[in-house]
Amino acid sequence: MTSDQPQRQPLVARSLWLAGLAVALALLAAPALWNGYPLLQYDTGGYLARWHEGYLVPSRSTVFGLYLHLGEGLHFWPMVLAQAALTVWVLTLTLRVFGLAPRWRVRLAVIVALSILTTLPFLVSLLITDIFAGLSVLALHLLVFHPRALTRPEKIALFLVIAFAAAIHTATLAVLLALVGAGLVGMIFTSRVISGRGLAAGAAALALGAAMLLAANVALSGRLAWTPGGYGIMFGRMLQDGIVARYLKDHCPDARNARAPVEQRPEALAHELKLCPYKDELPATADEFLWSYGVFNKLGRFNGLGDEMRTIALESLVAYPGQQFTTALRATLEQIVLVASGAGVHDEVYHTYGIIKRFISGEVPAMKAARQQQSANPFRFDLINRLHQPIAWLSMLALLFVLARLFRDRSDDLALLAATAALTILANAFVCGALSGPHDRYGARIVWLATLTVMLAGLRAVVGAPAAVRHETVMASP
């Protein structure tokens, strides 16, 4: 019996590891599993259509469209599995680097907590880009602050995670660029804890992501161009802040000028904007303007109104700097607190339904059978957010206390992670709130990083940190 024990121990350990992995994957994919189908959102249809339509549309990455195309015919379950597995791997790597994952029960406990307290499982289960936003931030942090704790294959894999995330969403690319920029500034003050090579690798990953997007755009559309729509999204934020209405009031001809011959009108009013006849009919929100069947649709959407929206957005920046600053600041602050789970997960994502019916009809029976298509609020997000929102707000508040440890020790690894999370939340709030318009979805896809950081600080306070981990970031620069 005793001679069999050494042989059984590795087998038992491996069995427990596999069981823990299965439970972790199931927890992270639980919303999709309960739904009976991956979760859909309005944006999903635009990504799915890129392979089939072969042209560029605003804010819909062709790279992510190609990624989703791999799951057609398999009800997109490979995407959910890949997203769950990537999440488990990045979290496991993070816990290992911080000296908190010697056993699977610790890792599983963290994943269980994140699955209950945050929106992470919904991000994993959705067929949109959001899960990659937070994972790419963790990947960049590990490359920059903990390169010595990583193997070469792990560094390559993290590099590819960053590149893919940058290629599939411009807002994620902008946030990662802001973090790289902050890292360059940080090297002036904390060069001992920032890896120059890691920072260079992060920048190279962003460049690769941009190249991937341009290559995919050429392959699918024949055009060497960036994903369009940036000015249109900015226009939408200005519209709901009243800036577009002010611009049209200042630039559209009044009744007297409208009756006068064109050559006799003031030069600024000689060319009437397409929106002038509708200046009193504009909706109150960007979502209603861009995604309904109103004025925007009537005027040809981005193809018919794109140049005019670009002109209004750019000229408004110069014409009304004070209003632009105050509204952008207000939108940024509002975005920080908008963190509710479940935005856009309901039974009225008609554009996505239409795309699936048109191009992937074999998916229709499974899609229609899912719980999401049977209810406007399939997960009772009103109840879920009674937990998720307070946890997110408290996590951001607690993050400041972890961040304060930098004043004591600039090489404190948890404080550096808190700095990364805080900068990410602020950059994301500006990029998505001030430039696009505040929305719960934008905050929810990032704020779980704050909860993770606070959780790691709590675990470290209980179990302590090995000396090798406490000093691992010191002298990280080559």
KOLMIVEX-309435 format. One record per residue (C-alpha): residue number from 1; x, z, y. Coordinates in pm, whole numbers, plus 32768, in hexadecimal, padded with zeros to 4 digits. Each point is the difference from the previous one (the first is absolute). Layout:
BEGIN
+------+------+------+-------+
| resi | east |   up | north |
+------+------+------+-------+
|  NUM |    X |    Z |     Y |
...
+------+------+------+-------+
***
This chain:
BEGIN
+------+------+------+-------+
| resi | east |   up | north |
+------+------+------+-------+
|    1 | 8000 | 8000 |  8000 |
|    2 | 8112 | 805B |  80F3 |
|    3 | 80B3 | 7EB6 |  7FC8 |
|    4 | 7EC4 | 7F44 |  8065 |
|    5 | 7FD7 | 80B9 |  814A |
|    6 | 8110 | 7F44 |  80C2 |
|    7 | 7F61 | 7EB8 |  7F92 |
|    8 | 7EA4 | 8072 |  8062 |
|    9 | 8061 | 8077 |  815B |
|   10 | 804F | 7EA6 |  8091 |
|   11 | 7EC4 | 7F78 |  7F5E |
|   12 | 7F2B | 8116 |  8093 |
|   13 | 80A5 | 7FD6 |  8154 |
|   14 | 7FC5 | 7E88 |  7FFC |
|   15 | 7E97 | 8030 |  7F94 |
|   16 | 7FC4 | 80F5 |  811A |
|   17 | 80A6 | 7F10 |  80F4 |
|   18 | 7F22 | 7EE1 |  7F92 |
|   19 | 7EC9 | 80DC |  800C |
|   20 | 805B | 8072 |  815E |
|   21 | 803B | 7E9A |  806E |
|   22 | 7EAF | 7F92 |  7F75 |
|   23 | 7F4E | 811C |  80B3 |
|   24 | 80B3 | 7FB1 |  8148 |
|   25 | 7FA6 | 7E8F |  7FEC |
|   26 | 7E96 | 8053 |  7FA9 |
|   27 | 7FE2 | 80F3 |  8123 |
|   28 | 8089 | 7F08 |  80FC |
|   29 | 7F20 | 7EEA |  7F7B |
|   30 | 7ED3 | 80E7 |  7FD3 |
|   31 | 7F25 | 7F63 |  8111 |
|   32 | 802A | 7EA3 |  7F6A |
|   33 | 7FCA | 8083 |  7E9E |
|   34 | 7EC2 | 80B8 |  8066 |
|   35 | 7F8C | 7ED2 |  80C5 |
|   36 | 8035 | 7F1B |  7ED5 |
|   37 | 80BD | 7F08 |  80DB |
|   38 | 8115 | 8010 |  8107 |
|   39 | 7F78 | 8061 |  8155 |
|   40 | 7FB7 | 7EE3 |  80F1 |
|   41 | 800E | 7FF9 |  8178 |
|   42 | 7FA5 | 7EFC |  8105 |
|   43 | 816D | 7F93 |  801F |
|   44 | 8023 | 7FC6 |  7E88 |
|   45 | 7F4B | 7EB3 |  8010 |
|   46 | 80ED | 7F74 |  8105 |
|   47 | 812D | 8052 |  7F29 |
|   48 | 7F60 | 7F74 |  7EC4 |
|   49 | 7FAA | 7EB9 |  80AE |
|   50 | 8164 | 7FB1 |  806C |
|   51 | 8062 | 7F69 |  7EAF |
|   52 | 7EC0 | 7F34 |  7FE8 |
|   53 | 7FD2 | 7F90 |  816A |
|   54 | 816B | 7FAD |  8048 |
|   55 | 8001 | 8047 |  8176 |
|   56 | 805B | 8126 |  80DE |
|   57 | 7F00 | 80EE |  8090 |
|   58 | 8032 | 8126 |  80EE |
|   59 | 8084 | 8145 |  7F6F |
|   60 | 7FF4 | 7F8F |  7E93 |
|   61 | 815A | 7FEB |  7F63 |
|   62 | 8039 | 7EE3 |  7F0C |
|   63 | 80F9 | 80DD |  7F44 |
|   64 | 7EF3 | 8100 |  7FB1 |
|   65 | 7F15 | 7EE3 |  7FAB |
|   66 | 80F8 | 7F85 |  7EFB |
|   67 | 8023 | 8162 |  7F7A |
|   68 | 7E87 | 8022 |  7FD1 |
|   69 | 7FEE | 7EA7 |  7F63 |
|   70 | 80CA | 8085 |  7EDA |
|   71 | 7ED9 | 80DF |  7FA4 |
|   72 | 7EF2 | 7EF5 |  8003 |
|   73 | 7F50 | 7FEB |  7EB2 |
|   74 | 806E | 8161 |  7FA5 |
|   75 | 7F11 | 80A7 |  80F8 |
|   76 | 8134 | 805C |  80D0 |
|   77 | 8050 | 812C |  7F26 |
|   78 | 8173 | 7F9D |  7FF5 |
|   79 | 8008 | 803C |  817A |
|   80 | 7F6B | 815B |  7FE1 |
|   81 | 80F0 | 8057 |  7EE4 |
|   82 | 812B | 7F7A |  80C3 |
|   83 | 7F9C | 80C4 |  8138 |
|   84 | 7FCB | 813F |  7F39 |
|   85 | 814B | 7FD7 |  7F46 |
|   86 | 80C0 | 7FB8 |  8142 |
|   87 | 7F66 | 8134 |  80A2 |
|   88 | 8060 | 80DC |  7EDA |
|   89 | 8163 | 7F76 |  8004 |
|   90 | 8038 | 802D |  8177 |
|   91 | 7F6F | 8160 |  7FF9 |
|   92 | 80D2 | 8059 |  7ECF |
|   93 | 8139 | 7F7C |  80A9 |
|   94 | 7FB0 | 80C3 |  813C |
|   95 | 7FC9 | 8143 |  7F3E |
|   96 | 8142 | 7FCC |  7F3F |
|   97 | 80C9 | 7FC5 |  813B |
|   98 | 7F74 | 8143 |  8093 |
|   99 | 8050 | 80BF |  7EC3 |
|  100 | 7E95 | 803F |  7FA4 |
|  101 | 7FC7 | 7F2E |  7EC8 |
|  102 | 80C2 | 8094 |  7EDD |
|  103 | 7EC7 | 7FF5 |  7F29 |
|  104 | 7ECF | 7F26 |  7FEE |
|  105 | 7F14 | 8123 |  8041 |
|  106 | 808B | 8022 |  8163 |
|  107 | 7FD9 | 7E8D |  8043 |
|  108 | 7EA7 | 7FFF |  7F68 |
|  109 | 7F97 | 812C |  80D0 |
|  110 | 8066 | 7F49 |  813F |
|  111 | 7F44 | 7EC6 |  7F99 |
|  112 | 7ECD | 80CD |  7FA4 |
|  113 | 8009 | 80AB |  8154 |
|  114 | 802C | 7EB9 |  80BE |
|  115 | 7EE9 | 7F60 |  7F34 |
|  116 | 7F0E | 8114 |  8061 |
|  117 | 806B | 8051 |  8163 |
|  118 | 8051 | 7EA4 |  8089 |
|  119 | 7F7F | 7E9E |  7FFB |
|  120 | 8124 | 7F8A |  7F28 |
|  121 | 7F2D | 7FA1 |  7ECB |
|  122 | 7F1D | 7F2A |  80D9 |
|  123 | 812D | 7F4B |  8092 |
|  124 | 807F | 7FBD |  7E9F |
|  125 | 7EAA | 7F80 |  7F8F |
|  126 | 7FC5 | 7F14 |  8126 |
|  127 | 8058 | 7E8E |  7FFA |
|  128 | 809C | 8007 |  815A |
|  129 | 815D | 8043 |  8085 |
|  130 | 7FD5 | 816C |  806A |
|  131 | 80AC | 80B6 |  7EDF |
|  132 | 8147 | 7F4A |  804B |
|  133 | 8011 | 8086 |  8165 |
|  134 | 804F | 8167 |  7F9F |
|  135 | 80CC | 7FA6 |  7ECD |
|  136 | 80E4 | 7F1E |  80CC |
|  137 | 803E | 811A |  80FA |
|  138 | 806D | 80E7 |  7EE6 |
|  139 | 80DA | 7EE9 |  7F73 |
|  140 | 80AB | 7FCF |  8150 |
|  141 | 8033 | 8176 |  802C |
|  142 | 80A6 | 801F |  7EAB |
|  143 | 80EB | 7EDC |  8045 |
|  144 | 8065 | 8085 |  8155 |
|  145 | 8020 | 8177 |  7FBB |
|  146 | 8040 | 801E |  7E8A |
|  147 | 80CD | 7ED5 |  7F8A |
|  148 | 80EE | 80D7 |  7F31 |
|  149 | 7EDE | 8086 |  7F32 |
|  150 | 7F93 | 7EA3 |  7F99 |
|  151 | 8082 | 7F17 |  7EF4 |
|  152 | 8048 | 7E95 |  8053 |
|  153 | 7EC4 | 7F7F |  7F4D |
|  154 | 7F2F | 8100 |  80BE |
|  155 | 8090 | 7F8C |  814C |
|  156 | 7FB2 | 7E96 |  7FA9 |
|  157 | 7E9C | 805A |  7F9C |
|  158 | 7FC7 | 80C5 |  8143 |
|  159 | 8090 | 7EDD |  80C6 |
|  160 | 7F00 | 7F17 |  7F60 |
|  161 | 7EE2 | 80F3 |  8043 |
|  162 | 8059 | 7FFF |  8172 |
|  163 | 801E | 7E84 |  800A |
|  164 | 7EB1 | 7FCC |  7F53 |
|  165 | 7F4F | 80FA |  80E4 |
|  166 | 8091 | 7F54 |  8133 |
|  167 | 7F8B | 7EAC |  7F83 |
|  168 | 7E98 | 8063 |  7FBD |
|  169 | 7F9B | 80A5 |  8147 |
|  170 | 8088 | 7FD1 |  8160 |
|  171 | 7FA1 | 8163 |  8069 |
|  172 | 80CC | 808F |  7EE0 |
|  173 | 8125 | 7F23 |  8066 |
|  174 | 7FE3 | 8081 |  8166 |
|  175 | 7FFB | 816D |  7F90 |
|  176 | 812F | 7FCC |  7F1F |
|  177 | 80B7 | 7F51 |  811C |
|  178 | 7FB7 | 812D |  80DE |
|  179 | 8092 | 80E8 |  7EF7 |
|  180 | 813A | 7F2B |  7FE0 |
|  181 | 8021 | 8005 |  817B |
|  182 | 7FD6 | 8179 |  8002 |
|  183 | 810B | 8016 |  7EF2 |
|  184 | 80F5 | 7F3F |  80D8 |
|  185 | 7FC0 | 80EF |  8121 |
|  186 | 8014 | 8128 |  7F15 |
|  187 | 815B | 7F9A |  7F8E |
|  188 | 807A | 805C |  815D |
|  189 | 7F99 | 8169 |  7FC9 |
|  190 | 7FFB | 802D |  7E86 |
|  191 | 80ED | 7EFB |  7F75 |
|  192 | 8069 | 80EF |  7EEA |
|  193 | 7EAB | 7FF4 |  7F5A |
|  194 | 7F9F | 7E94 |  8034 |
|  195 | 8093 | 7EFC |  7F1A |
|  196 | 8072 | 7ED2 |  80C5 |
|  197 | 7FF0 | 7F2E |  7EC7 |
|  198 | 7EA6 | 8082 |  7FB2 |
|  199 | 7F89 | 7FA9 |  815D |
|  200 | 809A | 7EA6 |  7FE1 |
|  201 | 7F56 | 7FD4 |  7EAF |
|  202 | 7EB3 | 8061 |  809B |
|  203 | 802F | 7F02 |  8118 |
|  204 | 8063 | 7EF6 |  7F02 |
|  205 | 7EC8 | 804F |  7F34 |
|  206 | 7F29 | 7FC5 |  8136 |
|  207 | 80B0 | 7EB5 |  803A |
|  208 | 7FC1 | 7FA0 |  7E96 |
|  209 | 7E91 | 805E |  8027 |
|  210 | 7FE2 | 7F1D |  8130 |
|  211 | 80AA | 7EE6 |  7F41 |
|  212 | 7F18 | 8036 |  7ED7 |
|  213 | 7ED0 | 7FDF |  80E2 |
|  214 | 807E | 7EC5 |  80AA |
|  215 | 8058 | 7F64 |  7EAF |
|  216 | 7EA8 | 8052 |  7F71 |
|  217 | 7F59 | 7F71 |  8136 |
|  218 | 80C2 | 7EBB |  7FD9 |
|  219 | 7FB5 | 7FEF |  7E8B |
|  220 | 7E88 | 8035 |  8029 |
|  221 | 7FB7 | 7F5C |  814D |
|  222 | 8123 | 7F1A |  8049 |
|  223 | 8039 | 80B5 |  814B |
|  224 | 8134 | 80C4 |  8061 |
|  225 | 7F42 | 8106 |  80C4 |
|  226 | 7FBD | 8173 |  800F |
|  227 | 7EAE | 8086 |  7F95 |
|  228 | 7F21 | 7FBE |  8130 |
|  229 | 7F0E | 80E8 |  80AE |
|  230 | 80D5 | 8101 |  80B3 |
|  231 | 7F7F | 7FB0 |  815C |
|  232 | 7E9C | 7FF3 |  7F7E |
|  233 | 801D | 8161 |  7F77 |
|  234 | 8095 | 8078 |  814A |
|  235 | 7EE4 | 7F51 |  80B8 |
|  236 | 7F09 | 80C5 |  7F2C |
|  237 | 8093 | 814D |  806C |
|  238 | 7FF5 | 7F94 |  816E |
|  239 | 7E98 | 7F91 |  7FD4 |
|  240 | 7F87 | 8152 |  7F88 |
|  241 | 80C5 | 80AD |  8113 |
|  242 | 7F50 | 7F34 |  810E |
|  243 | 8133 | 7F3B |  806A |
|  244 | 7F78 | 7EAF |  7F8E |
|  245 | 7EBD | 803A |  80C1 |
|  246 | 80CD | 8050 |  8136 |
|  247 | 80D5 | 7EC8 |  7FD4 |
|  248 | 7ECE | 7F20 |  7FD7 |
|  249 | 7F5D | 809D |  8130 |
|  250 | 8138 | 7FB2 |  80CC |
|  251 | 8035 | 7E9F |  7F7B |
|  252 | 7EAD | 7F6A |  7FAE |
|  253 | 7F59 | 7F38 |  8118 |
|  254 | 7ED7 | 809A |  80B1 |
|  255 | 7EBB | 7F41 |  802A |
|  256 | 806E | 7F5B |  8147 |
|  257 | 814C | 7F88 |  7F72 |
|  258 | 7F59 | 7F8D |  7EC0 |
|  259 | 7F21 | 7F10 |  80CA |
|  260 | 8122 | 7F78 |  80CD |
|  261 | 80C6 | 7ECF |  7F8F |
|  262 | 812E | 8061 |  7F2F |
|  263 | 80F7 | 7F7E |  8105 |
|  264 | 7F64 | 80E5 |  8109 |
|  265 | 8011 | 8140 |  7F34 |
|  266 | 811C | 80FA |  802F |
|  267 | 8129 | 7F98 |  7F2C |
|  268 | 7FE8 | 8135 |  7F22 |
|  269 | 7E94 | 7FB0 |  7FB1 |
|  270 | 801D | 7E86 |  7FD6 |
|  271 | 8015 | 801A |  7E85 |
|  272 | 7EE8 | 80D5 |  7F7F |
|  273 | 8052 | 80D0 |  7ECF |
|  274 | 7F2D | 7FCB |  7EC9 |
|  275 | 7F9A | 816D |  8005 |
|  276 | 7F7E | 7FF7 |  8165 |
|  277 | 7E99 | 7FA3 |  7FA2 |
|  278 | 8000 | 8123 |  7F0B |
|  279 | 80B0 | 8107 |  80D4 |
|  280 | 7EC5 | 80D4 |  800E |
|  281 | 7FBC | 7FDE |  7E8C |
|  282 | 8148 | 807C |  7F6F |
|  283 | 7FDC | 810C |  7EF1 |
|  284 | 8085 | 815F |  8031 |
|  285 | 80FE | 8004 |  7EE5 |
|  286 | 8113 | 7F1D |  7F7F |
|  287 | 7F75 | 800A |  7E9E |
|  288 | 7EAE | 7F86 |  8076 |
|  289 | 809F | 7EED |  80D1 |
|  290 | 80F6 | 7F80 |  7EFA |
|  291 | 7F44 | 802B |  7EBB |
|  292 | 7E91 | 7FC5 |  8054 |
|  293 | 7F4B | 7EB6 |  8036 |
|  294 | 7FE3 | 801A |  8179 |
|  295 | 80B6 | 7F65 |  8127 |
|  296 | 8150 | 7FEF |  7F51 |
|  297 | 7F6A | 7F3E |  7EDF |
|  298 | 7F3D | 7F1D |  80EB |
|  299 | 813C | 7FA0 |  80BE |
|  300 | 80C3 | 7F9F |  7EC8 |
|  301 | 80A5 | 814D |  7FA6 |
|  302 | 817E | 8000 |  8011 |
|  303 | 801B | 7E84 |  7FFC |
|  304 | 7F17 | 7FD5 |  8126 |
|  305 | 804E | 8137 |  80C8 |
|  306 | 8160 | 8061 |  7F95 |
|  307 | 80B8 | 7F6A |  812B |
|  308 | 7F0C | 8098 |  80F7 |
|  309 | 801A | 8157 |  7F5E |
|  310 | 817A | 7FE7 |  8012 |
|  311 | 7FF1 | 7FA4 |  8171 |
|  312 | 7F13 | 811C |  8055 |
|  313 | 80CC | 80FF |  7F3A |
|  314 | 814C | 7F9F |  809F |
|  315 | 7F7E | 7FDA |  8164 |
|  316 | 7F45 | 8149 |  7FE7 |
|  317 | 8144 | 80B3 |  7FAC |
|  318 | 808E | 7F8F |  814F |
|  319 | 7EC0 | 8019 |  80CC |
|  320 | 7F94 | 815F |  7F9F |
|  321 | 8138 | 80CA |  7FA3 |
|  322 | 7F67 | 8151 |  8058 |
|  323 | 7EC7 | 7FC9 |  7F30 |
|  324 | 80D0 | 7F6F |  7EE5 |
|  325 | 80DC | 8138 |  7FF8 |
|  326 | 7EE5 | 80FB |  8007 |
|  327 | 7F2B | 7F4A |  7EFE |
|  328 | 812C | 7FC9 |  7F19 |
|  329 | 805D | 8171 |  8019 |
|  330 | 7E9B | 806A |  7FBB |
|  331 | 7FE9 | 7F12 |  7ED6 |
|  332 | 814B | 8081 |  7F74 |
|  333 | 7F8F | 816B |  8018 |
|  334 | 7EAE | 7FA9 |  7F6B |
|  335 | 80A7 | 7F49 |  7EE0 |
|  336 | 80CC | 8134 |  7FA3 |
|  337 | 7EC5 | 80C6 |  7FAB |
|  338 | 7F40 | 7EE3 |  7F59 |
|  339 | 8058 | 803E |  7E93 |
|  340 | 7EBB | 7FF7 |  7F39 |
|  341 | 8004 | 7F70 |  7EA1 |
|  342 | 7F2A | 7EDC |  7F8F |
|  343 | 7FF0 | 7F23 |  8135 |
|  344 | 7F72 | 7EB0 |  7F96 |
|  345 | 7FB4 | 8066 |  7E98 |
|  346 | 7E8C | 7FB4 |  7FE5 |
|  347 | 7F13 | 7EF8 |  7F79 |
|  348 | 7FFC | 7F1A |  8131 |
|  349 | 814F | 7F4F |  7FE5 |
|  350 | 7F4B | 7EB4 |  7FF6 |
|  351 | 812A | 7F2C |  805F |
|  352 | 80C2 | 807D |  7ED1 |
|  353 | 7ED2 | 7FCC |  7F1E |
|  354 | 7FE2 | 7E9B |  807F |
|  355 | 8170 | 7FB3 |  7FC5 |
|  356 | 7FF1 | 8086 |  7E9B |
|  357 | 7EC1 | 7F3E |  7FB3 |
|  358 | 8091 | 7EC1 |  8090 |
|  359 | 815E | 8003 |  7F6D |
|  360 | 8007 | 80FE |  7EE2 |
|  361 | 7EA2 | 7FEF |  7F70 |
|  362 | 8072 | 8098 |  7EB7 |
|  363 | 802F | 814B |  80B7 |
|  364 | 7E98 | 800F |  807D |
|  365 | 7F5A | 80B6 |  7ED8 |
|  366 | 8103 | 8117 |  7FFA |
|  367 | 7FFE | 801A |  817B |
|  368 | 7E84 | 801B |  800F |
|  369 | 7FFB | 8108 |  7EEE |
|  370 | 80E7 | 80E8 |  80C5 |
|  371 | 7F71 | 8136 |  80A6 |
|  372 | 807C | 7F8C |  8156 |
|  373 | 7F11 | 7EDA |  7FF6 |
|  374 | 7EDD | 80EA |  7FB1 |
|  375 | 8022 | 80F5 |  8120 |
|  376 | 8053 | 8006 |  8172 |
|  377 | 80C1 | 8145 |  7FCA |
|  378 | 806A | 7FFB |  7E92 |
|  379 | 80FC | 811D |  8018 |
|  380 | 7F43 | 80E1 |  80F4 |
|  381 | 8118 | 7FE8 |  80FB |
|  382 | 7F36 | 80E0 |  80E7 |
|  383 | 8041 | 811B |  7F09 |
|  384 | 8163 | 7F97 |  7FA7 |
|  385 | 8065 | 7FFE |  816E |
|  386 | 7F93 | 8168 |  8028 |
|  387 | 8140 | 8042 |  7F3D |
|  388 | 80DF | 7ED7 |  8052 |
|  389 | 7FE3 | 8009 |  817B |
|  390 | 804F | 8175 |  8032 |
|  391 | 8120 | 7FE5 |  7F08 |
|  392 | 808D | 7ED6 |  80C0 |
|  393 | 7FE2 | 80B0 |  8153 |
|  394 | 8096 | 8144 |  7F7D |
|  395 | 8119 | 7F3B |  7F59 |
|  396 | 805D | 7F59 |  8149 |
|  397 | 8000 | 8153 |  80AE |
|  398 | 80D3 | 80A1 |  7EEE |
|  399 | 80EB | 7ED5 |  800D |
|  400 | 806F | 8074 |  8159 |
|  401 | 8076 | 814C |  7F72 |
|  402 | 80CD | 7F4C |  7EF5 |
|  403 | 8089 | 7F17 |  810B |
|  404 | 806B | 8129 |  80D5 |
|  405 | 8105 | 8055 |  7EF7 |
|  406 | 80D4 | 7EE5 |  8091 |
|  407 | 8053 | 80DF |  812A |
|  408 | 80AA | 80EE |  7F0C |
|  409 | 80A4 | 7F00 |  7F1E |
|  410 | 800F | 7E8A |  8043 |
|  411 | 8051 | 7FC2 |  7E92 |
|  412 | 7EC7 | 80B4 |  7F7C |
|  413 | 7F77 | 7F00 |  7F0A |
|  414 | 7E96 | 8073 |  8019 |
|  415 | 800D | 8000 |  817B |
|  416 | 8089 | 7E9C |  7FF7 |
|  417 | 7EE0 | 7F97 |  7F1E |
|  418 | 7F12 | 80A9 |  80F5 |
|  419 | 80A4 | 7F3A |  811B |
|  420 | 7FCA | 7EBD |  7F3E |
|  421 | 7E94 | 8058 |  7FBD |
|  422 | 7FC1 | 8065 |  816B |
|  423 | 80A2 | 7EC5 |  808B |
|  424 | 7F39 | 7F30 |  7F09 |
|  425 | 7EB7 | 809E |  806D |
|  426 | 8053 | 7FC8 |  8170 |
|  427 | 807A | 7E9B |  7FD0 |
|  428 | 7ED4 | 7FAE |  7F27 |
|  429 | 7F16 | 8097 |  8104 |
|  430 | 8093 | 7F26 |  8111 |
|  431 | 8018 | 7EBF |  7F35 |
|  432 | 7EA4 | 801F |  7F6B |
|  433 | 7F4E | 80C9 |  810C |
|  434 | 8088 | 7F7A |  8147 |
|  435 | 8039 | 7E98 |  7F90 |
|  436 | 7EE1 | 7FD0 |  7F0C |
|  437 | 7F05 | 8117 |  8039 |
|  438 | 7FD5 | 815B |  7F64 |
|  439 | 7F70 | 8007 |  7EA1 |
|  440 | 7FF1 | 8104 |  7EEB |
|  441 | 8097 | 7F10 |  7F06 |
|  442 | 8143 | 7FE0 |  80C6 |
|  443 | 8035 | 8176 |  800E |
|  444 | 7F9B | 804D |  7E9A |
|  445 | 80FF | 7F12 |  7F6B |
|  446 | 8120 | 80C1 |  80A6 |
|  447 | 7F98 | 816C |  802E |
|  448 | 802F | 805E |  7E92 |
|  449 | 8176 | 7FF9 |  8049 |
|  450 | 7FCD | 8137 |  80D6 |
|  451 | 7F4A | 80AF |  7EE5 |
|  452 | 8115 | 7FA3 |  7F0B |
|  453 | 810F | 8083 |  80EB |
|  454 | 7F4F | 814C |  8038 |
|  455 | 7FC5 | 801C |  7E89 |
|  456 | 8173 | 7FCB |  7FBB |
|  457 | 8058 | 810A |  8101 |
|  458 | 7F13 | 80F2 |  7F55 |
|  459 | 8091 | 7FB6 |  7EA9 |
|  460 | 8161 | 8024 |  8083 |
|  461 | 7FA6 | 8154 |  8093 |
|  462 | 7F85 | 8070 |  7EAA |
|  463 | 810A | 7F72 |  7F18 |
|  464 | 8123 | 7FD3 |  80F1 |
|  465 | 80EA | 7ED6 |  800B |
|  466 | 8136 | 7FC3 |  7F2E |
|  467 | 8140 | 8009 |  80CA |
|  468 | 8047 | 7E95 |  7FAD |
|  469 | 7EB3 | 7F9E |  809B |
|  470 | 802A | 80DE |  8131 |
|  471 | 8146 | 7F52 |  8059 |
|  472 | 7FBB | 7EA6 |  7F75 |
|  473 | 7FA8 | 7F5D |  814D |
|  474 | 8132 | 8087 |  80B5 |
|  475 | 810C | 7EF7 |  8039 |
|  476 | 7F16 | 7EF2 |  7F7F |
|  477 | 808D | 7F00 |  80EF |
|  478 | 810F | 7F23 |  7F66 |
+------+------+------+-------+
***
